[in-house]
Amino acid sequence: MSNELFQSDEEVEDLDEVNEVIPTAYTITSYGADYPVDGLVKRLGQGDIVVPLFNMPPGHDQPLVGFQREFVWTRPQCDRFVESLLLGLPVPGIFLVKESSGRLLVLDGQQRLRTLQYFYGGLIQGKEFSLDNVQDKWRGRTYKTLEVDDRRRLDDSIIHATIVRQDEPSDDMSSIYMVFERLNSGGTFLQPQEIRVALYHGKLATLLSSLNEGESWRALYGKKSARLKDLELILRFFALFYQAKSYKRPMKEFLNRYMASNMNLQAVGEDALRSLFETTAAAIRQFIGVRAFRLKAAINAAVADSVMVGVARRLATGAVAHPEDFKTAYDTLLQDSEFLKASGRSTADEEFVRLRLERATNAFAKVR
């Protein structure tokens, strides 16, 4: 069956329990700082302030954006923003996250900061950045051709930044995740994995992107998700395979903790993760079929995580002499009323997560 017949990229049932509430128990420091515009541009150029983008694997010419949206401002918006600074008008502030390294991540304000970078650099989207939708005295001016007084006024213009830092707990940035989650970017609320790939940017995030390209995975999932739900399913598999015993709801905080704990593959390396995932996806595709994650038309995230964990656990025990047994075990699992109950409602409850993983593990353990 063609993948084109499968779900739209947003039709994934119960994925990451988007509406779960994460209990708050954090110590957060926040403070304000006023930056001159030229100082912001300099810090951006030096990498002291970073707009996090999730890099795609080699061979892909477009980055996959994390919580930051692509540059979407129109030229009139860019021009008016620069003009506002030249006029000395107040402009909205930005939000920055301070990492332990001291580097600042842009939480909100990408469009404004990118506009300033482009104007100071002289190019925007490959074209000369000369002002157009502005007062006559600045029309046609680039940063370099501004009058000295105007350039000085722009350089000295102040943009206020709110800087947030999580003090406790120190091993993840779960409270910062909540701040991201509550920001509304361009009228579209951010999805959990869109936040994670930038907040926990590192080698694991890059690996997830690479694995998302795999032929077997794409056959199982269907077309790519614009909101990174396919990446989240891969992350969910790893987290439950390695840390199911420590699972506590909410699911999205569990995934946050796992991604933080292996952000740079310090706990489990790339070779092990890649082999685990690719072997499991290939076996499911070949021996169960490309509809393995679907009870109906849409992917059921609970079915997907339990089938993947169950198959992976069986493969980890040794060679398979009768791979056709995987399909028999799968069909038997879907006749299990307890498994279906644990995959159909309250799927993030600790008891239901434990139950469906146990049932799937037992079913696939019978594969000879």
C-alpha positions in Angstrom: 0.0 0.0 0.0 1.3 3.4 -0.9 2.4 5.6 2.0 0.3 8.4 0.4 -2.8 6.6 1.6 -1.8 7.0 5.2 -2.6 9.8 7.6 -1.9 13.4 7.3 1.2 14.3 9.3 -0.8 15.5 12.3 -3.0 12.4 12.7 -1.2 10.6 15.4 -3.3 9.4 18.3 -2.2 10.3 21.8 1.3 11.3 20.8 3.2 12.8 23.7 0.0 13.6 25.5 0.2 17.2 24.4 -2.3 18.5 27.0 -0.6 16.9 30.0 0.3 19.3 32.8 3.8 19.1 34.1 4.0 19.6 37.9 6.1 22.6 38.8 8.9 22.2 41.3 11.7 24.4 40.0 13.9 27.2 41.0 14.2 29.7 38.2 16.2 32.9 38.0 15.0 35.6 35.6 16.4 39.1 35.1 16.4 41.9 32.6 19.2 43.2 30.5 19.4 46.1 28.0 21.5 45.5 25.0 22.5 48.1 22.4 21.7 46.9 18.9 25.3 46.7 17.7 26.2 44.6 20.7 23.4 42.1 19.9 24.6 41.8 16.4 28.2 41.3 17.5 27.2 38.6 20.0 25.1 36.8 17.4 28.1 36.8 15.0 30.4 35.5 17.7 28.0 32.7 18.7 27.5 34.1 22.2 23.8 34.5 21.4 22.4 31.6 19.4 19.2 31.1 17.4 19.0 27.3 17.8 18.4 25.4 14.6 18.2 21.6 14.3 20.8 20.6 11.7 19.9 18.0 9.2 22.3 15.2 8.3 24.8 15.7 5.5 23.2 15.8 2.1 20.3 17.9 3.1 20.4 21.5 2.1 17.5 22.7 4.4 17.8 22.8 8.2 15.0 21.3 10.2 13.8 24.1 12.5 13.4 23.4 16.2 11.3 25.6 18.3 12.3 28.6 16.1 10.3 29.2 13.0 11.9 29.9 9.7 12.5 33.5 8.8 9.0 34.6 7.8 9.0 38.3 8.1 8.2 40.2 4.9 10.4 43.0 3.6 8.0 45.7 4.8 8.0 44.2 8.3 11.9 44.2 8.3 12.0 47.7 7.0 9.6 49.0 9.5 11.4 47.4 12.4 14.7 49.0 11.4 12.9 52.3 10.9 11.3 52.1 14.4 14.8 51.9 15.9 16.0 54.8 13.7 13.1 56.8 15.0 13.9 56.0 18.6 10.6 54.1 19.1 10.3 51.4 21.7 10.3 47.9 20.3 9.2 44.5 21.9 11.8 42.8 24.0 13.3 39.4 23.5 13.6 36.3 25.7 16.9 34.5 26.1 17.8 31.3 28.0 21.2 31.2 29.7 22.9 27.8 29.4 25.5 26.5 31.9 28.2 27.5 29.5 27.1 31.1 29.6 25.8 31.1 26.1 22.4 32.5 25.5 19.7 30.8 23.4 17.0 32.9 21.7 13.7 31.8 23.1 11.6 34.5 21.5 12.7 37.3 19.2 14.3 35.4 16.2 12.6 37.5 13.5 13.9 40.8 15.1 17.4 39.5 15.6 17.7 38.0 12.2 16.5 41.3 10.7 19.2 43.2 12.5 21.8 40.6 11.4 20.7 40.9 7.8 20.7 44.7 7.8 24.1 45.0 9.4 25.5 42.3 7.0 23.9 44.1 4.0 22.1 41.1 2.5 18.7 39.6 3.0 17.7 36.3 1.3 20.5 36.8 -1.2 19.7 40.4 -2.1 21.0 43.8 -1.0 19.2 44.9 2.2 18.4 48.5 1.4 15.4 50.1 3.1 12.3 50.7 1.0 9.1 50.8 3.0 10.3 53.7 5.2 10.5 57.5 5.2 12.0 59.2 2.2 15.2 60.2 4.0 16.1 56.5 4.7 14.7 55.0 1.5 17.5 53.2 -0.4 19.9 53.2 2.5 21.9 50.2 3.6 23.5 50.1 7.0 26.8 51.2 5.5 25.2 54.1 3.6 23.3 55.5 6.5 24.3 59.0 7.6 26.8 58.8 10.5 24.3 60.2 13.0 21.6 57.7 11.9 24.0 54.8 12.1 25.1 55.8 15.6 21.5 56.1 16.7 20.7 52.6 15.4 23.9 51.2 17.0 23.0 52.7 20.3 19.3 51.8 20.3 18.3 49.5 23.2 16.5 46.2 23.0 15.4 44.8 26.4 16.0 41.1 27.0 14.5 38.9 29.7 17.0 36.2 30.6 15.9 33.1 32.3 18.0 30.4 33.9 16.9 27.2 35.7 18.8 26.7 38.9 17.1 23.5 40.2 17.0 20.8 39.1 20.3 21.2 37.4 20.3 18.1 35.2 17.7 19.2 32.7 15.8 22.3 31.6 12.3 21.2 32.3 11.1 24.6 33.6 12.5 26.3 30.5 10.6 23.8 28.5 7.4 25.1 30.2 8.3 28.7 29.3 8.8 27.7 25.7 5.5 25.8 25.8 3.6 28.8 26.9 5.0 31.1 24.2 2.8 31.6 21.2 4.9 32.0 18.1 3.1 33.6 15.2 -0.3 32.3 16.5 0.8 28.7 16.3 1.5 26.9 19.6 4.7 24.9 19.7 4.6 21.1 19.8 6.6 19.3 22.4 9.2 17.9 20.0 9.7 21.2 18.3 10.8 22.6 21.7 13.0 19.6 22.6 15.1 19.5 19.4 16.3 23.0 20.2 16.2 23.2 24.0 18.2 19.9 24.1 20.2 20.5 21.0 23.1 18.2 20.6 24.2 14.9 19.1 21.0 13.0 20.0 18.8 15.6 18.3 21.0 15.3 15.1 20.8 11.5 15.3 17.0 11.5 15.6 16.9 13.6 12.4 19.2 11.1 10.6 17.2 8.1 11.7 14.0 9.8 10.6 15.2 9.5 7.0 15.4 5.7 7.1 13.6 3.8 4.5 11.9 1.3 6.8 10.8 4.1 9.2 9.4 6.2 6.5 7.4 3.2 5.2 6.0 2.6 8.7 5.2 6.2 9.6 4.3 7.7 6.2 5.1 11.2 5.0 7.2 13.4 7.3 5.5 15.4 10.0 5.7 19.1 9.8 5.5 19.2 13.6 8.2 16.6 14.3 5.9 14.0 15.6 7.8 11.2 13.7 11.0 12.3 15.6 9.1 12.2 18.8 8.0 8.6 18.2 11.7 7.6 17.7 12.6 9.4 21.0 9.7 7.7 22.8 11.0 4.3 21.6 14.5 5.0 22.9 13.3 6.4 26.2 11.0 3.4 26.9 13.5 0.8 25.7 16.2 2.1 28.1 14.3 3.7 30.9 10.8 2.1 31.1 11.4 1.0 34.7 11.8 4.6 35.8 8.8 5.8 33.8 6.6 8.3 35.6 3.9 10.5 34.0 3.6 12.9 32.5 5.0 11.3 29.3 6.4 14.6 27.9 8.4 15.2 31.1 9.7 11.7 30.9 10.8 12.3 27.3 12.4 15.6 28.4 14.4 13.9 31.1 15.6 11.2 28.7 16.7 13.6 26.0 18.5 15.7 28.6 20.3 12.6 30.0 21.7 11.5 26.6 21.8 14.9 24.9 25.3 14.4 23.5 25.1 10.5 23.5 27.0 10.3 26.7 24.9 7.5 28.1 24.2 5.4 25.0 26.3 6.0 21.8 25.3 6.6 18.2 26.2 3.1 17.0 24.1 1.4 19.6 21.1 3.6 19.1 21.3 3.5 15.3 21.6 -0.3 15.3 18.8 -0.8 17.7 16.4 1.5 15.8 17.2 0.4 12.3 17.1 -3.3 13.1 13.8 -2.9 14.9 12.2 -0.8 12.2 13.3 -3.1 9.4 12.0 -6.2 11.2 8.6 -4.6 11.9 8.3 -3.5 8.3 9.3 -6.8 6.8 7.6 -9.2 9.1 4.6 -7.4 10.4 3.9 -4.8 7.7 3.7 -1.1 7.2 0.4 -0.8 9.0 1.9 -2.2 12.3 1.3 1.1 14.2 -2.3 1.6 13.1 -5.4 0.2 14.7 -7.4 2.3 12.4 -6.2 4.9 9.8 -4.0 7.0 12.1 -0.9 5.9 13.9 -1.6 5.0 17.5 1.5 6.1 19.5 0.8 3.7 22.3 0.7 0.7 19.9 3.8 2.1 18.2 5.9 2.4 21.3 4.9 -1.0 22.7 5.3 -2.9 19.4 8.8 -1.4 18.9 9.9 -2.1 22.4 8.6 -5.6 22.3 10.2 -6.4 19.0 13.5 -4.8 20.0 13.6 -6.8 23.3 13.1 -10.1 21.3 15.8 -9.2 18.8 18.2 -8.4 21.7 17.9 -12.0 23.0 19.4 -13.7 19.9 18.9 -14.9 16.4 15.4 -15.4 14.9 14.9 -18.7 13.1 11.2 -18.2 12.2 10.7 -14.4 11.5 7.2 -15.2 10.3 6.3 -15.7 13.9 6.5 -11.9 14.4 3.2 -11.5 12.4 1.5 -14.2 14.4 2.6 -12.7 17.7 1.4 -9.3 16.5 -2.0 -10.6 15.5 -2.3 -12.3 18.8 -1.4 -9.1 20.6 -4.1 -7.2 18.9 -6.6 -9.8 20.2 -5.5 -9.1 23.8 -8.2 -7.0 25.4 -5.8 -5.8 28.2 -3.3 -4.6 25.6 -6.0 -2.8 23.7 -7.3 -1.1 26.8 -3.8 0.1 27.7 -3.4 1.5 24.2 -6.8 3.1 23.9 -7.2 5.5 26.8 -5.1 7.2 29.5 -2.1 5.9 27.6 0.4 7.9 29.7 -0.7 6.4 33.0 2.1 4.5 34.6 0.0 1.3 34.9 -1.1 1.3 31.3 2.5 2.0 30.0 3.8 -0.9 32.1 0.9 -3.2 31.0 1.2 -2.7 27.3 5.0 -3.0 27.3 4.7 -6.2 29.3 2.0 -7.6 27.0 4.0 -6.8 23.9 7.2 -8.1 25.3 5.5 -11.4 26.3 3.9 -11.7 22.9 7.1 -11.2 20.9 9.1 -13.4 23.3 7.4 -16.4 21.7 9.0 -15.7 18.3 11.3 -18.6 17.7 
